[in-house]
Amino acid sequence: MRQKGKYTLFTLEEFALWLHGNTFFRPVILIQNHHTFIPSYEDFKGDNHLVLCEEMEQGHLERGFAEIAQNLTTFPDGTVAICRSFDKDPAGIKGANQGAICIEHLGNFDLKKDEMTTAQQEAVVRLNALLCKKFHLLPGLETIVYHHWYDRNTGLRTDGSGFTKTCPGTNFFSGNTVAASSNYFIPLITAALSSLANEAAEKV
């Protein structure tokens, strides 16, 4: 674990222990998945996780946000940073921030851009599963969402039509569409959640 200011960097195992040991005071009903786009993999040097978090916050402040938008950030080496208090709604998706946890996955995961590392893939899936377990969410298209599914002007969920971003990337776990999530991403999280339940049962 490493800390710099309000940012704390964990291995996934450390984060799981932190999450289990904490109580939060707002309901969480939604998990947002994003990619940072900038910074991307070329900006990650292997030891500058928290500096990148500070730089992202500066960018968000310049856009008029009160602080960094995301609650969590994952990195190419599979680590996870807490960036914004879990007791604060994020500023990740217009129209879908209340009761949400926002995860930014460092990288540009549009087609032909950054190829997500195996370590980050595993972290992304297991992190979503850990959050589902903590907040008693069933993995699905109503509980785990992509920024691309929401119109940036209206904040309405359009499932990808209208004025949208590609976020979390056109190549994020086989695509950013509702169908891609249903066929590829959600099943991985469901399997990881089952694995977490089996691990807990073995410890009893």
C-alpha positions in Angstrom: 0.0 0.0 0.0 1.2 3.5 -0.9 -0.4 6.8 0.0 0.0 10.4 -1.3 -2.4 13.0 0.0 -5.9 11.6 -0.3 -4.9 8.9 -2.8 -4.1 5.4 -1.7 -2.7 2.7 -4.0 -3.5 -1.0 -3.2 -2.8 -4.4 -4.6 -6.1 -6.0 -5.4 -5.7 -8.2 -2.3 -5.1 -5.2 -0.1 -8.1 -3.4 -1.6 -10.3 -6.4 -0.9 -9.4 -6.3 2.8 -9.9 -2.5 2.9 -13.3 -2.8 1.3 -14.4 -5.6 3.6 -13.3 -3.7 6.7 -15.1 -0.4 5.9 -18.7 0.8 6.3 -20.1 3.4 4.0 -23.0 5.7 4.6 -24.7 6.0 1.2 -26.5 3.4 -0.9 -24.6 2.1 -3.9 -26.7 0.8 -6.7 -24.6 1.3 -9.8 -21.0 0.6 -10.9 -19.7 2.8 -13.8 -16.8 1.6 -16.0 -14.7 4.1 -17.9 -11.3 4.4 -19.6 -9.2 7.4 -18.9 -8.3 7.9 -22.6 -5.7 10.4 -21.4 -3.5 9.4 -19.6 -2.9 6.3 -21.6 -0.4 3.4 -21.4 2.4 5.6 -22.8 2.0 7.8 -19.7 2.3 5.0 -17.2 5.9 4.5 -16.1 5.3 1.7 -13.5 5.8 3.9 -10.5 3.8 7.1 -11.2 0.3 5.9 -10.3 -0.4 8.6 -7.7 1.2 11.3 -9.8 -1.2 10.4 -12.6 -4.1 10.6 -10.2 -3.0 14.1 -9.2 -2.7 15.1 -12.8 -6.2 13.7 -13.6 -7.7 15.7 -10.7 -6.0 18.9 -12.0 -7.6 18.3 -15.4 -11.0 17.7 -13.7 -10.6 20.9 -11.7 -9.9 22.8 -14.9 -13.2 21.5 -16.3 -15.1 22.9 -13.3 -15.3 19.8 -11.1 -15.0 20.1 -7.4 -12.4 17.3 -7.3 -11.3 14.2 -9.1 -14.4 12.6 -10.7 -13.7 8.9 -10.0 -13.8 6.9 -6.8 -11.3 4.3 -8.1 -8.7 3.9 -10.8 -7.1 0.7 -12.1 -3.6 0.5 -13.6 -1.8 -1.7 -16.2 0.0 -3.5 -13.4 -3.2 -4.6 -11.7 -3.1 -2.2 -8.8 -6.1 0.0 -7.7 -6.1 3.5 -6.3 -8.8 5.1 -4.2 -9.3 8.6 -5.5 -12.5 10.0 -4.2 -14.4 9.1 -1.0 -16.8 6.2 -1.3 -19.3 8.3 0.6 -19.4 10.8 -2.3 -21.3 10.3 -5.5 -18.8 10.5 -8.4 -18.9 12.9 -11.4 -18.6 10.2 -14.0 -21.8 10.0 -16.1 -24.3 12.8 -16.4 -27.6 11.4 -15.2 -26.2 8.4 -13.5 -24.0 9.5 -10.7 -26.4 9.3 -7.7 -25.7 6.0 -5.9 -22.8 5.1 -8.2 -19.2 4.1 -7.9 -17.1 5.4 -10.7 -14.1 3.3 -11.9 -11.6 4.7 -14.4 -9.4 2.1 -16.0 -6.1 3.8 -17.0 -5.7 3.5 -20.8 -7.2 4.2 -24.2 -9.1 1.0 -25.0 -10.5 2.1 -28.3 -9.7 -0.3 -31.2 -6.1 -0.3 -32.2 -5.0 1.8 -29.2 -3.8 0.3 -25.9 -4.1 -3.5 -25.5 -5.1 -4.1 -21.9 -2.6 -6.1 -19.9 -3.7 -9.4 -18.4 -3.0 -8.0 -14.9 -5.4 -5.1 -15.6 -8.0 -7.3 -17.1 -8.0 -9.5 -14.0 -8.1 -6.4 -11.7 -11.0 -4.9 -13.7 -13.1 -8.0 -13.4 -12.3 -8.8 -9.8 -12.8 -5.2 -8.7 -16.3 -5.1 -10.2 -17.0 -8.4 -8.5 -15.7 -7.2 -5.1 -18.0 -4.1 -5.4 -21.0 -6.3 -6.3 -20.3 -8.4 -3.2 -19.9 -5.4 -0.9 -23.0 -3.6 -2.0 -25.1 -6.7 -2.7 -25.5 -6.1 -6.4 -26.4 -8.8 -9.0 -24.1 -8.3 -12.0 -26.1 -7.2 -14.9 -26.8 -4.4 -17.4 -28.7 -2.3 -14.9 -26.0 -2.5 -12.2 -22.8 -2.4 -14.2 -22.8 0.3 -16.9 -20.6 2.0 -19.5 -20.3 5.7 -20.1 -21.0 5.1 -23.8 -24.6 4.1 -23.0 -25.6 7.6 -21.8 -26.2 10.7 -23.9 -23.8 13.4 -22.9 -26.3 16.3 -23.4 -29.4 14.8 -21.8 -28.0 12.4 -19.3 -30.5 9.8 -20.5 -29.5 6.2 -21.1 -29.7 5.5 -24.8 -27.6 2.3 -24.9 -25.1 4.0 -27.3 -27.2 6.3 -29.6 -27.1 10.1 -29.6 -24.2 12.2 -28.4 -21.9 9.8 -26.6 -18.3 9.0 -25.8 -16.7 5.7 -26.8 -15.8 5.2 -23.1 -14.7 2.7 -21.8 -13.5 2.0 -25.3 -14.6 0.2 -28.5 -12.2 -2.7 -27.6 -13.0 -2.9 -23.9 -13.6 -6.6 -23.2 -14.8 -7.1 -26.9 -16.6 -3.8 -27.2 -18.5 -0.9 -25.6 -22.0 -2.0 -26.6 -24.7 -3.4 -24.4 -24.5 -6.7 -26.3 -20.7 -6.9 -25.8 -21.1 -6.3 -22.1 -23.9 -8.9 -21.8 -22.0 -11.5 -23.8 -18.4 -11.0 -22.5 -18.0 -8.6 -19.5 -20.9 -9.5 -17.3 -20.3 -13.2 -17.4 -16.7 -12.7 -16.3 -17.9 -10.7 -13.3 -20.6 -13.2 -12.4 -17.9 -16.0 -12.5 -15.6 -13.9 -10.3 -18.4 -13.2 -7.8 -19.0 -16.9 -7.6 -15.3 -17.5 -7.0 -15.4 -14.9 -4.2 -18.3 -16.7 -2.6 -16.4 -20.1 -2.8 -13.3 -18.5 -1.3 -15.3 -17.2 1.6 -17.0 -20.6 2.2 -13.6 -22.3 2.3 -12.5 -20.0 5.1 -15.4 -20.9 7.3 
